[in-house]
């Protein structure tokens, strides 16, 4: 359940980036900027999972790959769409 909540949070964050980008006329750039920000957020989630939840890096890494990949792939799809770079 936590994984789904984090992915949903990433998609909400992406929506915020896209909204701000749309208002600024830079939707594609906003989608591209989201990816490194989301990578850092996923990395922070990995850190918390290892240090607080007691999981090993080997246990957390596959989950974090999915956590990062789902919103990042949506951002890449949006970046390929029409818009201003």
ZIWOFEN-V437571 format. One record per residue. N is the residue number from 0. RES is the residue in one letter. PHI is phi in degrees with one decimal (* if undefined). NEAR is the number of other C-alpha atoms within 12 Angstrom. Layout:
n,res,phi,near
N,RES,PHI,NEAR
N,RES,PHI,NEAR
//
This chain:
n,res,phi,near
0,X,*,9
1,X,-60.3,14
2,X,-60.8,22
3,X,-63.7,17
4,X,-66.8,13
5,X,-67.9,27
6,X,-61.7,30
7,X,-61.1,20
8,X,-61.8,22
9,X,-64.1,34
10,X,-68.0,28
11,X,-66.0,19
12,X,-61.0,26
13,X,-59.8,38
14,X,-58.8,23
15,X,-63.5,20
16,X,-60.2,31
17,X,-64.7,31
18,X,-60.6,20
19,X,-63.0,20
20,X,-63.0,25
21,X,-63.1,23
22,X,-64.9,15
23,X,-89.5,16
24,X,73.9,18
25,X,-133.3,22
26,X,-61.1,31
27,X,-65.2,31
28,X,-61.7,28
29,X,-61.5,32
30,X,-64.0,39
31,X,-70.9,30
32,X,-70.4,27
33,X,-60.8,36
34,X,-59.9,32
35,X,-67.2,21
36,X,-65.0,22
37,X,-67.5,34
38,X,-59.3,26
39,X,-65.1,19
40,X,-65.6,24
41,X,-66.0,33
42,X,-64.4,23
43,X,-63.8,20
44,X,-64.2,31
45,X,-60.9,31
46,X,-59.4,20
47,X,-65.2,18
48,X,-62.4,23
49,X,-79.9,20
50,X,-84.5,14
51,X,-103.0,13
52,X,-86.1,15
53,X,84.2,14
54,X,-82.7,19
55,X,-85.4,17
56,X,-60.0,20
57,X,-62.6,14
58,X,-75.9,15
59,X,-80.8,26
60,X,-58.0,21
61,X,-62.5,17
62,X,-66.8,27
63,X,-66.8,33
64,X,-61.7,24
65,X,-66.7,22
66,X,-57.5,33
67,X,-74.4,36
68,X,-67.1,25
69,X,-60.6,27
70,X,-66.1,36
71,X,-65.8,32
72,X,-65.8,25
73,X,-61.5,28
74,X,-62.8,34
75,X,-64.3,24
76,X,-62.4,20
77,X,-67.0,31
78,X,-68.7,28
79,X,-78.6,18
80,X,-71.4,16
81,X,-68.9,15
82,X,155.1,20
83,X,-93.9,20
84,X,-79.0,19
//
